[in-house]
Amino acid sequence: MSIQEISPNGLLTLINNKEKLELIDVRTEAEFQSAHIENSRNITLGSNLFNEFKTTQKDDSQKYVLICQGGARAKSASQELSNSGIKNMYLLTGGMNGCKNFDFPFVKVAGVVSMERQVRIAAGGFVLVGSLLGLLVSSSFFIIPIFVGAGLFYSGASDTCGMAVVLGKMPWNNLAKGGSCCSNGQR
C-alpha cells in the first residue's frame, strides 16, 4: 500500500486545490477539541471507531491524510491501516506541531488544554513537589523527580509518552465518555 509523507505546505496545496481527501486526526478527542484542522475527522487511534474505520470498504481514489500532534501516532495508524488494505495514505510531517507556522484553517476551542501541555504541567508539578518534599521533609522524596526525569528521558528516546497515555484516560480527556472540557474544574 502507498504511504507517503506530506509536508504542511503540501497539505495546504491539496486543500486549496480542493483535492478529494479526508483528513483523519488520530489524537484523543480532547486534543482534537483543543485545536484541529478545519474539516478533519477525529478517529482516535485504538478506539472502536478507528477499528471500524479500518474494516470498512474505501474508495481507492480517496486520499487519506493522517494527523496527530507530532507524527508518531499517525505513523502507527498508517501501519495499521496499510495492513488492512487502505491505499493512498499520507502522513502529515510534524503533525499539528508542524502546522503552527502555516496558514491552516484551524478550529480551536478556548480553554482546552493540549495533551502536550498537560504532560508538561504534570511533569513540572511532580518535579517541583518532589524536590520541595526532598528538601523540607525527607531526602527519600527525591525519588519523585528522579523517576519523572527518567520517564521524560525514555519518552524522548522512544518517541512514546506513558504520562500522556495515563492523562489520556483521565475524565477531562474522555469527552465522549462523559468527561468535561476546558478550565475552572473542566479541562
C-alpha positions in Angstrom: 0.0 0.0 0.0 1.2 3.5 -0.6 2.1 5.6 2.4 3.7 8.9 1.7 4.8 11.8 3.9 3.3 15.2 3.2 4.6 18.5 4.5 2.2 21.1 6.0 2.8 23.2 2.9 2.0 20.2 0.6 -1.2 19.6 2.6 -2.2 23.2 2.2 -1.8 22.9 -1.5 -4.0 19.9 -1.6 -6.7 21.6 0.5 -6.5 24.8 -1.6 -6.8 22.7 -4.8 -9.9 21.1 -3.4 -8.4 17.6 -3.8 -10.5 14.6 -2.8 -9.1 13.9 0.6 -10.1 13.0 4.1 -8.2 14.4 7.0 -8.1 11.8 9.8 -6.9 13.1 13.2 -5.9 10.2 15.4 -5.4 12.2 18.6 -7.6 11.9 21.6 -10.9 13.7 21.5 -9.7 16.3 24.0 -6.6 17.0 21.9 -8.8 17.3 18.8 -11.0 19.8 20.6 -8.1 21.9 21.7 -7.2 22.6 18.0 -7.7 20.8 14.8 -7.6 21.5 11.1 -11.0 22.5 9.7 -12.9 19.6 8.1 -10.8 17.0 9.8 -12.4 14.0 11.4 -11.4 12.7 14.8 -10.8 8.9 14.8 -8.7 8.3 17.9 -6.0 5.6 17.4 -7.1 2.4 19.1 -10.7 3.4 19.5 -13.7 1.3 18.4 -14.3 4.0 15.7 -10.7 3.5 14.4 -11.1 -0.3 14.3 -14.4 0.2 12.4 -12.7 2.6 10.0 -10.0 0.0 9.3 -12.6 -2.6 8.2 -15.0 -0.5 6.1 -14.7 -0.5 2.3 -12.8 2.5 0.9 -12.8 4.3 -2.4 -9.4 3.7 -4.0 -9.4 7.3 -5.4 -9.8 8.8 -2.0 -6.7 10.3 -0.3 -6.3 10.0 3.4 -4.1 12.3 5.4 -3.3 11.1 8.9 -2.7 13.7 11.6 -1.6 13.6 15.2 0.3 16.0 17.4 3.9 15.2 16.4 3.7 12.4 13.9 4.3 9.2 16.0 0.7 8.2 16.4 -0.1 8.9 12.8 2.7 6.7 11.8 1.3 3.8 13.9 -2.1 4.4 12.5 -0.8 4.3 8.9 0.8 0.9 9.6 -2.4 -0.5 10.9 -4.5 1.0 8.1 -2.0 -0.1 5.5 -2.1 -3.7 6.9 -5.9 -3.6 6.5 -5.6 -2.7 2.7 -6.3 1.1 2.8 -4.5 2.9 -0.1 -3.4 6.5 -0.8 -2.4 7.4 2.8 -0.3 10.4 3.6 1.4 11.2 6.9 1.4 14.8 7.9 5.1 15.6 8.6 5.4 17.0 12.1 1.7 16.7 12.8 -0.1 19.6 14.3 3.2 20.9 15.7 4.5 21.2 12.2 1.5 23.3 11.1 2.0 26.1 13.5 3.9 28.3 11.1 1.4 27.8 8.2 -1.9 29.5 7.4 -4.1 26.5 8.1 -7.8 26.8 8.7 -7.7 25.8 12.4 -10.7 25.2 14.7 -9.8 26.0 18.3 -11.9 25.8 21.5 -10.9 28.4 24.1 -9.7 27.0 27.4 -8.9 23.5 26.2 -5.5 22.3 27.2 -3.5 20.2 24.8 -2.1 16.8 25.8 1.5 18.1 25.4 0.8 21.0 27.7 -0.9 18.6 30.3 2.2 16.5 30.3 4.5 19.5 30.9 2.2 20.7 33.7 2.1 17.2 35.4 5.8 16.6 35.0 6.7 20.0 36.3 4.4 19.6 39.2 5.8 16.3 40.2 9.4 17.6 39.9 8.5 20.7 42.0 6.6 18.9 44.7 9.1 16.0 44.9 12.1 18.4 45.1 10.4 20.5 47.8 9.4 17.5 49.8 13.0 16.2 49.4 14.5 19.4 50.7 11.9 20.1 53.5 10.7 16.6 54.7 13.0 13.7 53.7 15.6 13.1 51.1 13.6 10.0 50.2 11.2 12.2 48.2 13.9 13.0 45.7 12.9 9.7 44.1 9.9 11.5 42.6 11.9 14.0 40.4 14.4 11.2 39.5 11.5 9.0 38.4 9.9 11.8 36.3 13.3 12.7 34.8 13.9 9.1 33.8 10.4 8.9 32.3 11.0 12.0 30.3 14.3 10.7 29.0 12.7 7.4 28.0 9.8 9.3 26.4 12.2 11.4 24.3 14.4 8.4 23.3 11.5 6.1 22.4 9.1 8.7 21.0 6.3 7.4 23.3 4.9 9.0 26.4 3.5 7.0 29.3 2.3 10.1 31.1 0.3 11.1 28.0 -1.3 7.6 28.0 -2.3 8.0 31.7 -3.5 11.5 31.3 -5.5 10.5 28.2 -7.5 8.2 30.4 -8.5 11.0 32.8 -12.2 12.0 32.7 -11.4 15.5 31.4 -9.8 13.9 28.3 -12.6 11.5 27.6 -15.3 13.8 26.4 -17.2 11.1 24.7 -17.3 9.1 27.9 -18.9 11.9 29.9 -15.7 13.8 30.9 -15.7 17.6 30.9 -13.7 20.0 29.0 -12.0 23.4 29.4 -10.9 25.3 32.5 -12.4 26.0 36.0 -12.7 22.4 37.1 -13.1 21.5 33.5 -10.1 20.7 31.4 
